[in-house]
Amino acid sequence: QVLLVESGGGLVQAGGSLRLSCAASGSIFSSNIMGWYRQAPGKQRELVASRTSGGITNYADSVKGRFTISRDNAKNTVYLQMNSLKAEDTAVYYCNARLRSGITLAWGQGTQVTVSS
């Protein structure tokens, strides 16, 4: 089975930046859609950003212009650069690998991002 391992979460002041990393198995990384989801306590999980192996990206309206998803195929790693962070961005962020059909192949364990005012 494939494990996705997130890192890079932490505590940051509003207006600051963080970069999350997700290390993935090379067997699925190059041929599937990689993405980031987040879930705050008491709220439903939402898609933050996704990127295909061909470079097609999708972002939640709430993060457009502030977050950037990228893929380093040589390192089998997907990143989420988060700039101009807001308190509303506080959540557990999960890495995800899925087929174009929408079937999820794997979830990461999650990494906590806390933005303080």
Phi, psi and omega in degrees: 000156183263135175247137173252127186243114179270154174204166175105354178289168180165195180257132181216150177285150175305137184093349181274188184227153173216153172235120177268146178235147176225111178272127186234162174292134179295340182291336180242341186299315188283344187243006184227171179274130176254142182206172177236133174241163175217153179215123176261154178305131179080002181236158180279155179292140181227151175286130178263309182198152175215159181210131178276167177297337178273358175097005177282127184245157177218133182231146170294145181303327184292343183242356180302133181088348180244323182252149177223127176260139179217160180231134173248098185294328180295329181258001183052046185226139173247141183240155170230105176275122184243115179245164179049049185296144180241160178302327180293347178278352180299124183182171167271128182257132183241134172278146184218141172238130182214160174281163177297337177287347181104352180289124179281133178265326182198152173238144171280174183280345180097148175224135185278131172242122179237123180249120182256149179263000000 
